[in-house]
């Protein structure tokens, strides 16, 4: 699939992302900043209760209230901030970030460091865990990336391409090739992103079926494509 010309991506950040202890202040998401930015705590996937393995799952409001992620009316803090923002603020990629948790089938979206929404997601169909190493290993990458293009897709509704491979991926690939630990003719690969699904039953059943991308429900990818500007930080965790 050929992606539309990409805008210049925001500089990659290698900041660590940690889950705050129970006594910590209101947790926030990583926000795209300069490469020298300090780390920012993220919301633990434990804040979500999945009652069914499909997009009908819901947020555990009790946990969200305990962590000050919703206001007294039950509105997520990120959505409240979004409604109060100007158009220029909404279009600024530095105000958005995404955290994907492969082992929790979860993709969280943050606005100005606060939870905006959460989607059910599935990932690459490799039976081996870990970061993506080369093209064709069917693993979803792990690390910090940015959305560099987005366009409609006949198969997946929308495709939001990320800048895989990044510098960390390239160094790892070169080292593995030098050590003879990867097939001789493979490449690093590319064209990895977030998209919808042409087989919703697999997503509903928590079946990791992609060749390395992140798949969410079709209605969710339409919303995500509308919300996220090019340059948005995307952090993919195990």
N, C-alpha and C positions, 0 to 999 in steps of 0.2 A: 504494500500500500504506500503510495507516494504522498508524503505530508505536504501541506502548504508551506511556503517560505516562512521560516521562523524569524521572529524578532530576536534581538540581542538578549540572551538570558541574563538574569540577575546573577552576580558572582556567586559561586558555590560556597557554602559554609560547611565547616567540618566540626561545628560545635556539638558537644555531647548533649543528649537529651535524657533526663532522668525523671523518675517519678518521685514527687515530694513525699516526705513522711507524713503520717496522719496529723501531726501537729503543725504542719506548714501552713502558710497563708494560702489564699485562693490560688489554685493551680492555674497555670496558663500554658498555652501552646508555644512551640518554637515560632519565632517571627523572622522572616527574611531580613537580614541586616548585612552589614559589611562582613568580610571574611574574618575579621578580628573580633566579632561579636562574642559575648559570653554566652554560656549555655542557659537554656530556659527550661523549667520543669514542664512536664506534659501530664495530661490526664491519664490515669491508669485505665486500661481496658476493663478493669474490675468495676468501673463505674456504670457498666452497661449490663443489663440482664437480657439474655436472648431466650425468649419463650418458644420461638419457632425458628428453624434455620432458614429464614427467608426475609425479604425486605419488610415484612409485617412486624418484625421484632421491634421492641420499644425501649426507650430510655428508662432507666430506673430513677424515677423522679426523687425518691427519698434520698438516694445517694447523691444525686445532682444537687439537691438542696443542702445537704450536709457539706458539700464542697463549694457552696456558694456559686454554682454554675447557672442557677436560675434565679430570677427575681421572685418577689412575693406573689406574683401572678402566674408563676410557672413558666415564664418565657426565658429561653436560653439567653445568657448574657451576650453571646455573639450576635444573636438576632436583634436584641435590644439596641446594641451599638450600631448595627447595620441600619436600622430604621432611623437612627438619629444622624446618620452620616450624609455628607454631601456626595454628589455624583463623582467628583474628583477623588474623594477618599475611597469610594467603593471600587473605582477603577485602578487604584494603586496596588500593584502586586505585593508591596511590602506589608500591606494590611491583611494579607491572606496567607494561610499555610495549611498543609494537609499532612496528617499522620496516618500511615497505613500499617496495620498489624497483621502480618501473614497468618500467624498461628491463632488469631482471634477472629478471622474473617471480618475485619472491621476497617473502615476508612472514615476518619474523623476530619471535619473541616472546621477551621478556626478563623475568626475575624477579629483583628486587633488583639490577638492573643487569647481570645475567649471562645469557647465552644459554640459553633454556629449550627452544626448538624452532624449526624453520624449515619453512615450507610453500611449495609451489609455488602461484603465483597468476597470474591474468590480470586485465586492467583494461578501461577504457573503449575503445570501438571507433573513436574518432575517429582519422583519419589525421594530424591535426595534433598535434604535441607541445606540452607546456606545461601550465600549471595550468588548471583549469576556470574558465571566464569567465562562462557563463550557462547557464540551464536549456535542455537540448536540444543542447548542443555536443558531447555524448558523450565528454567528457574526464573523467578521474579527477582530483579535486583534488590539489593539492600544498601541503604545509604542515603545521602542527601542529594536531591536532584531539583530541577526546575522545569516547569511547563514551558516548552519552547515553541509549540504550535498547537492549534486546535482547528478541527474542520469536521464537517458532516461526513458520515460514513454510511454507505449503503447497507453494510452488514451489521454495524454496531451503533447506529444512530449518530454518535459523535466519537471522535478520537482525539484525546489530549496527549500529545507526545511529550515525553520527558527527555532530558539530555543525557541519557545513557548511551555510551559509557562516559563516565566522568574521569577526572585525573586519577582517582584512586583505582577505578576499574582498569584503566590502561596500564598502570604500574603493576597491578596484580597479574594481569594477562601476560605482560612481558616477562615477569618473573617465572610464571608457570610454564611458559613456552621455553624459556631458557633452561629450566630444570627438566624439560621433557615430560611434564605432567599433564599436558593437554594434547589432543590430536594435532598432528602436524599441519593440516590444511585448514583448520577452522579459523574463523575470524572473531573479533570481539562482538560483532553484531550491532544491532540498533533497532530503530522503529519500535521502541518500547513505550507504552503509555497506558492511559486509563480509558476504558471504552465500555459500551453496553454489551448486550449479549444477543446472539441469534438462536440460543437454546436456553430459555429461561429456566427450564426444569433442572438443569445442571446447577445453576446458581442457587435455586431454591433448596436443592439437596446438599449444599456445601461441597460440591464437587469442583476441585481445582482442575480446570480444563484448558486454560490458555497456554500458549507457547512461551509465556513470560510476562505478559501484560497483567493489569489489574482490571477485572470485570465487575461492574455493578449493574443494577437493574436499569432498564432502558429509560424509565421516567426519571431516575436519579441522574443518569449521565446527561440528560437534556438540561436538568437544573444545574448540574455542576459546570457544564460548558457555558451556561449563561452567567454564572457567578464568578468563576475564576479567571482573572486576567493572565495573559502570557507573562511569565516571569515568576509565577507563584511557586513558593518553596514546597517540595514534596519529599517528605522523609519516610522511607520504607524500613520498617523494623521486622525482625524475625517473627 
